[in-house]
Amino acid sequence: MRFAIAPLLLPLPALMLSLLVGCAGNGATSPPQSGAAALIVDVKANPKAGYRPANYHVLVYDAPTPATPADFEKVDYAALDEVVVWVEPTDAAGATSGDNADLLPARLDVDPQKASDHLAAAVSVGQRLIFRNTGDKPGAVYSVSDGNNFHLGTLAPGARGEYTVQSPGLIEVVTTSLADPIATVYAAPTRWVRLTRAGQRIYFNDLPPGRYKIVSWHPRLPGHETTVNLPSDRVMRASIAVGVNGLPKIDQ
């Protein structure tokens, strides 16, 4: 799998996103409904604290992870994509807000003759996934991902298959003719989830008041989380990202 080439060079483990939580004065989102809460999340990416990239290193590799910190990949960390952010209630008030069965289905186009090199969507446990074969040949569409093992059979061109997400985590959709997935999606345990990139601002509106975890995930970088209290009739603000600076230090 080859990753997108972008103008700046960073050691992959050095990417990070800082996490700060505060109250938003005048958010750009609409006010929540009476008795509900809203949250604005800024997604940011920065190089590892104290790191100065050597701009003469040029190396593009296809390995899933760098072998050593000296290995470099061209990465535009100002617009790092495939970042998944969700908010998850941690108290009874938010947890009783209902399941995810009423969510609109996520519709995904797949071609059994072509591998996919990007995260197609962020979805929720309990949400329906509808796969459509956009290729010109039939192909098997299935997954053996932990907690989301399904087989939609052989889909003819233009045909559709459906699956309801059972467990949180990465779902790789595969076919018999290719080694790499034809689609990947990330399933969050909550209905409030977004697929975004660094430098973007995302909104979660009309949340039940209460205490929440804000969680980030990325295919190759460590995620991060924190908690925030969301009072009723208020718009709160946070910033979040993923990266090695959020990892705990280990004494040697």
C-alpha positions as a LaTeX table, in Angstrom:
\begin{tabular}{lrrr}
\hline
Residue & $x$ (\AA) & $y$ (\AA) & $z$ (\AA) \\
\hline
Met1 & 0.00 & 0.00 & 0.00 \\
Arg2 & 1.55 & 3.31 & $-1.08$ \\
Phe3 & 0.74 & 6.43 & 0.86 \\
Ala4 & 0.16 & 9.86 & $-0.63$ \\
Ile5 & 3.24 & 11.95 & $-1.36$ \\
Ala6 & 3.19 & 15.40 & 0.16 \\
Pro7 & 5.72 & 18.20 & 0.35 \\
Leu8 & 7.24 & 17.88 & 3.83 \\
Leu9 & 9.42 & 15.16 & 5.33 \\
Leu10 & 8.88 & 13.77 & 8.81 \\
Pro11 & 9.84 & 10.58 & 10.60 \\
Leu12 & 6.51 & 8.81 & 10.83 \\
Pro13 & 6.65 & 8.15 & 14.60 \\
Ala14 & 7.27 & 11.86 & 15.14 \\
Leu15 & 3.79 & 12.93 & 14.08 \\
Met16 & 1.58 & 13.94 & 16.97 \\
Leu17 & $-1.58$ & 15.82 & 17.81 \\
Ser18 & $-1.98$ & 17.78 & 21.03 \\
Leu19 & $-5.13$ & 17.68 & 23.09 \\
Leu20 & $-6.59$ & 20.69 & 24.87 \\
Val21 & $-10.06$ & 21.15 & 26.25 \\
Gly22 & $-11.86$ & 24.42 & 27.02 \\
Cys23 & $-15.08$ & 26.29 & 26.63 \\
Ala24 & $-16.00$ & 27.91 & 23.32 \\
Gly25 & $-17.20$ & 31.48 & 23.53 \\
Asn26 & $-18.84$ & 31.90 & 20.11 \\
Gly27 & $-18.80$ & 28.64 & 18.18 \\
Ala28 & $-19.40$ & 28.49 & 14.44 \\
Thr29 & $-22.00$ & 25.76 & 14.96 \\
Ser30 & $-25.70$ & 26.34 & 15.51 \\
Pro31 & $-26.88$ & 26.39 & 19.13 \\
Pro32 & $-28.02$ & 23.03 & 20.50 \\
Gln33 & $-31.68$ & 22.31 & 21.04 \\
Ser34 & $-33.04$ & 23.34 & 24.41 \\
Gly35 & $-31.61$ & 21.08 & 27.12 \\
Ala36 & $-28.92$ & 19.59 & 24.82 \\
Ala37 & $-25.19$ & 20.33 & 24.40 \\
Ala38 & $-22.82$ & 20.92 & 21.48 \\
Leu39 & $-19.10$ & 20.33 & 20.98 \\
Ile40 & $-16.60$ & 21.86 & 18.54 \\
Val41 & $-13.40$ & 19.85 & 17.98 \\
Asp42 & $-10.33$ & 21.26 & 16.20 \\
Val43 & $-8.09$ & 18.57 & 14.70 \\
Lys44 & $-4.40$ & 19.45 & 14.70 \\
Ala45 & $-1.13$ & 17.76 & 13.73 \\
Asn46 & 2.40 & 18.70 & 14.77 \\
Pro47 & 5.82 & 17.04 & 14.58 \\
Lys48 & 7.14 & 15.39 & 17.73 \\
Ala49 & 8.15 & 17.95 & 20.36 \\
Gly50 & 11.76 & 19.02 & 19.87 \\
Tyr51 & 12.16 & 17.30 & 16.50 \\
Arg52 & 13.77 & 19.16 & 13.60 \\
Pro53 & 13.28 & 17.32 & 10.28 \\
Ala54 & 16.27 & 16.90 & 8.01 \\
Asn55 & 14.97 & 18.18 & 4.67 \\
Tyr56 & 17.51 & 16.29 & 2.63 \\
His57 & 16.07 & 12.89 & 3.50 \\
Val58 & 13.97 & 11.54 & 0.64 \\
Leu59 & 12.67 & 8.02 & 0.99 \\
Val60 & 9.31 & 6.60 & $-0.05$ \\
Tyr61 & 8.58 & 3.11 & 1.16 \\
Asp62 & 5.68 & 0.67 & 1.04 \\
Ala63 & 6.25 & $-1.03$ & 4.40 \\
Pro64 & 3.30 & $-0.74$ & 6.83 \\
Thr65 & 5.47 & 0.85 & 9.51 \\
Pro66 & 8.95 & 2.45 & 9.54 \\
Ala67 & 11.75 & 0.12 & 10.56 \\
Thr68 & 13.62 & 2.71 & 12.60 \\
Pro69 & 13.17 & 6.40 & 13.48 \\
Ala70 & 15.66 & 7.13 & 10.70 \\
Asp71 & 13.18 & 5.96 & 8.07 \\
Phe72 & 11.28 & 8.82 & 6.48 \\
Glu73 & 8.09 & 9.14 & 4.51 \\
Lys74 & 6.83 & 12.20 & 2.70 \\
Val75 & 3.96 & 13.44 & 4.84 \\
Asp76 & 1.99 & 16.67 & 4.80 \\
Tyr77 & 1.28 & 16.75 & 8.52 \\
Ala78 & $-0.68$ & 19.99 & 8.17 \\
Ala79 & $-3.35$ & 18.01 & 6.30 \\
Leu80 & $-2.88$ & 14.51 & 7.72 \\
Asp81 & $-5.92$ & 12.53 & 6.61 \\
Glu82 & $-7.68$ & 9.36 & 7.78 \\
Val83 & $-8.16$ & 10.72 & 11.30 \\
Val84 & $-11.25$ & 9.35 & 13.05 \\
Val85 & $-12.68$ & 11.31 & 15.98 \\
Trp86 & $-15.64$ & 10.34 & 18.12 \\
Val87 & $-17.27$ & 11.30 & 21.40 \\
Glu88 & $-18.49$ & 8.59 & 23.74 \\
Pro89 & $-20.71$ & 9.06 & 26.80 \\
Thr90 & $-19.24$ & 7.85 & 30.09 \\
Asp91 & $-22.26$ & 8.36 & 32.33 \\
Ala92 & $-25.82$ & 7.11 & 32.41 \\
Ala93 & $-27.33$ & 10.28 & 30.94 \\
Gly94 & $-25.51$ & 10.00 & 27.63 \\
Ala95 & $-25.56$ & 6.21 & 27.54 \\
Thr96 & $-29.37$ & 6.16 & 27.52 \\
Ser97 & $-29.57$ & 8.28 & 24.36 \\
Gly98 & $-30.55$ & 5.24 & 22.29 \\
Asp99 & $-28.84$ & 2.75 & 19.97 \\
Asn100 & $-27.51$ & 3.38 & 16.47 \\
Ala101 & $-30.07$ & 1.39 & 14.49 \\
Asp102 & $-31.80$ & 4.60 & 13.39 \\
Leu103 & $-28.68$ & 5.93 & 11.65 \\
Leu104 & $-28.80$ & 6.27 & 7.90 \\
Pro105 & $-26.86$ & 3.48 & 6.16 \\
Ala106 & $-23.32$ & 4.14 & 4.95 \\
Arg107 & $-23.12$ & 3.47 & 1.22 \\
Leu108 & $-19.77$ & 2.25 & $-0.07$ \\
Asp109 & $-18.68$ & 1.63 & $-3.66$ \\
Val110 & $-16.28$ & $-1.27$ & $-4.15$ \\
Asp111 & $-14.60$ & $-2.83$ & $-7.16$ \\
Pro112 & $-13.51$ & $-6.46$ & $-6.65$ \\
Gln113 & $-10.79$ & $-5.87$ & $-9.25$ \\
Lys114 & $-9.21$ & $-2.86$ & $-7.48$ \\
Ala115 & $-7.59$ & $-2.54$ & $-4.08$ \\
Ser116 & $-8.29$ & 0.55 & $-1.99$ \\
Asp117 & $-5.48$ & 2.58 & $-0.41$ \\
His118 & $-7.55$ & 4.86 & 1.84 \\
Leu119 & $-10.04$ & 4.75 & 4.68 \\
Ala120 & $-13.46$ & 4.98 & 3.06 \\
Ala121 & $-15.64$ & 5.96 & 6.02 \\
Ala122 & $-16.10$ & 6.23 & 9.77 \\
Val123 & $-19.24$ & 4.42 & 10.90 \\
Ser124 & $-20.95$ & 3.31 & 14.11 \\
Val125 & $-21.71$ & $-0.03$ & 15.74 \\
Gly126 & $-25.28$ & $-0.88$ & 14.77 \\
Gln127 & $-25.12$ & 1.09 & 11.52 \\
Arg128 & $-25.87$ & $-0.61$ & 8.21 \\
Leu129 & $-23.21$ & $-0.75$ & 5.49 \\
Ile130 & $-24.42$ & $-1.09$ & 1.91 \\
Phe131 & $-21.75$ & $-2.19$ & $-0.57$ \\
Arg132 & $-22.25$ & $-1.72$ & $-4.31$ \\
Asn133 & $-20.08$ & $-3.41$ & $-6.91$ \\
Thr134 & $-19.07$ & $-0.59$ & $-9.26$ \\
Gly135 & $-16.72$ & $-2.79$ & $-11.29$ \\
Asp136 & $-17.44$ & $-4.54$ & $-14.56$ \\
Lys137 & $-16.90$ & $-8.07$ & $-13.19$ \\
Pro138 & $-18.54$ & $-10.07$ & $-10.40$ \\
Gly139 & $-16.56$ & $-10.70$ & $-7.23$ \\
Ala140 & $-16.85$ & $-12.01$ & $-3.71$ \\
Val141 & $-17.18$ & $-9.36$ & $-0.99$ \\
Tyr142 & $-16.48$ & $-10.39$ & 2.60 \\
Ser143 & $-14.57$ & $-9.56$ & 5.79 \\
Val144 & $-12.70$ & $-11.60$ & 8.40 \\
Ser145 & $-12.05$ & $-8.63$ & 10.70 \\
Asp146 & $-12.33$ & $-9.32$ & 14.44 \\
Gly147 & $-15.91$ & $-8.87$ & 15.55 \\
Asn148 & $-17.11$ & $-8.11$ & 12.01 \\
Asn149 & $-16.91$ & $-11.38$ & 10.13 \\
Phe150 & $-19.32$ & $-11.45$ & 7.19 \\
His151 & $-19.71$ & $-12.77$ & 3.65 \\
Leu152 & $-21.99$ & $-11.03$ & 1.15 \\
Gly153 & $-21.46$ & $-13.68$ & $-1.50$ \\
Thr154 & $-20.53$ & $-12.89$ & $-5.09$ \\
Leu155 & $-21.86$ & $-9.51$ & $-6.16$ \\
Ala156 & $-22.57$ & $-8.99$ & $-9.84$ \\
Pro157 & $-21.73$ & $-5.60$ & $-11.39$ \\
Gly158 & $-24.18$ & $-3.08$ & $-10.00$ \\
Ala159 & $-25.40$ & $-5.46$ & $-7.28$ \\
Arg160 & $-25.52$ & $-4.55$ & $-3.59$ \\
Gly161 & $-24.89$ & $-6.34$ & $-0.33$ \\
Glu162 & $-25.65$ & $-5.24$ & 3.22 \\
Tyr163 & $-24.06$ & $-5.75$ & 6.64 \\
Thr164 & $-24.83$ & $-4.29$ & 10.08 \\
Val165 & $-21.70$ & $-3.38$ & 12.09 \\
Gln166 & $-21.38$ & $-5.56$ & 15.19 \\
Ser167 & $-18.15$ & $-4.42$ & 16.89 \\
Pro168 & $-15.92$ & $-1.34$ & 17.04 \\
Gly169 & $-12.58$ & $-1.32$ & 15.22 \\
Leu170 & $-11.12$ & $-1.44$ & 11.73 \\
Ile171 & $-13.11$ & $-3.39$ & 9.15 \\
Glu172 & $-11.20$ & $-4.60$ & 6.10 \\
Val173 & $-13.42$ & $-5.65$ & 3.20 \\
Val174 & $-11.67$ & $-8.15$ & 0.95 \\
Thr175 & $-12.20$ & $-10.30$ & $-2.12$ \\
Thr176 & $-10.73$ & $-13.58$ & $-3.29$ \\
Ser177 & $-8.76$ & $-12.18$ & $-6.24$ \\
Leu178 & $-6.71$ & $-9.52$ & $-4.39$ \\
Ala179 & $-4.31$ & $-9.60$ & $-1.44$ \\
Asp180 & $-5.16$ & $-6.07$ & $-0.28$ \\
Pro181 & $-8.58$ & $-4.84$ & 0.92 \\
Ile182 & $-11.03$ & $-3.37$ & $-1.58$ \\
Ala183 & $-12.39$ & $-1.09$ & 1.18 \\
Thr184 & $-11.62$ & $-0.23$ & 4.79 \\
Val185 & $-13.89$ & 1.50 & 7.29 \\
Tyr186 & $-13.49$ & 2.28 & 10.98 \\
Ala187 & $-16.38$ & 1.55 & 13.33 \\
Ala188 & $-16.72$ & 3.61 & 16.50 \\
Pro189 & $-18.72$ & 2.41 & 19.52 \\
Thr190 & $-20.90$ & 5.53 & 19.40 \\
Arg191 & $-23.14$ & 7.33 & 16.91 \\
Trp192 & $-21.12$ & 10.56 & 17.20 \\
Val193 & $-18.15$ & 9.91 & 14.90 \\
Arg194 & $-16.41$ & 11.79 & 12.07 \\
Leu195 & $-13.76$ & 10.97 & 9.46 \\
Thr196 & $-11.60$ & 14.05 & 9.13 \\
Arg197 & $-8.07$ & 15.36 & 8.70 \\
Ala198 & $-5.67$ & 17.62 & 10.51 \\
Gly199 & $-6.51$ & 21.29 & 10.21 \\
Gln200 & $-10.25$ & 20.66 & 10.12 \\
Arg201 & $-12.96$ & 21.63 & 12.61 \\
Ile202 & $-15.78$ & 19.21 & 13.31 \\
Tyr203 & $-19.09$ & 19.63 & 15.14 \\
Phe204 & $-21.17$ & 17.38 & 17.36 \\
Asn205 & $-24.54$ & 18.98 & 18.00 \\
Asp206 & $-27.53$ & 18.12 & 20.18 \\
Leu207 & $-25.64$ & 15.79 & 22.52 \\
Pro208 & $-27.28$ & 14.72 & 25.78 \\
Pro209 & $-25.61$ & 16.69 & 28.59 \\
Gly210 & $-23.07$ & 14.70 & 30.59 \\
Arg211 & $-19.49$ & 13.51 & 30.71 \\
Tyr212 & $-17.86$ & 12.26 & 27.50 \\
Lys213 & $-14.63$ & 10.80 & 26.21 \\
Ile214 & $-13.20$ & 12.46 & 23.11 \\
Val215 & $-11.24$ & 9.81 & 21.23 \\
Ser216 & $-9.02$ & 9.94 & 18.14 \\
Trp217 & $-7.76$ & 7.08 & 15.95 \\
His218 & $-5.42$ & 6.86 & 12.97 \\
Pro219 & $-4.36$ & 3.80 & 10.88 \\
Arg220 & $-0.66$ & 4.22 & 11.71 \\
Leu221 & $-0.35$ & 6.54 & 14.70 \\
Pro222 & $-1.28$ & 6.08 & 18.37 \\
Gly223 & $-4.66$ & 7.50 & 19.27 \\
His224 & $-5.46$ & 9.71 & 22.21 \\
Glu225 & $-8.42$ & 10.49 & 24.44 \\
Thr226 & $-9.60$ & 12.79 & 27.18 \\
Thr227 & $-12.83$ & 13.56 & 29.00 \\
Val228 & $-15.02$ & 16.65 & 28.91 \\
Asn229 & $-18.19$ & 17.74 & 30.69 \\
Leu230 & $-20.92$ & 18.99 & 28.37 \\
Pro231 & $-23.50$ & 21.12 & 30.20 \\
Ser232 & $-26.93$ & 21.70 & 28.72 \\
Asp233 & $-27.53$ & 24.69 & 26.45 \\
Arg234 & $-23.80$ & 25.29 & 26.00 \\
Val235 & $-21.29$ & 24.98 & 23.16 \\
Met236 & $-17.95$ & 23.58 & 24.34 \\
Arg237 & $-14.69$ & 23.48 & 22.39 \\
Ala238 & $-11.73$ & 21.07 & 22.26 \\
Ser239 & $-8.74$ & 20.24 & 20.08 \\
Ile240 & $-7.49$ & 16.74 & 19.50 \\
Ala241 & $-5.11$ & 14.65 & 17.39 \\
Val242 & $-3.08$ & 11.45 & 17.52 \\
Gly243 & 0.65 & 10.85 & 17.95 \\
Val244 & 3.60 & 9.67 & 19.97 \\
Asn245 & 3.76 & 12.74 & 22.21 \\
Gly246 & 0.63 & 11.52 & 23.95 \\
Leu247 & 2.19 & 8.19 & 24.89 \\
Pro248 & 3.33 & 7.63 & 28.49 \\
Lys249 & 7.07 & 7.58 & 29.07 \\
Ile250 & 8.65 & 4.30 & 30.14 \\
Asp251 & 11.54 & 4.33 & 32.58 \\
Gln252 & 14.58 & 2.44 & 31.35 \\
\hline
\end{tabular}
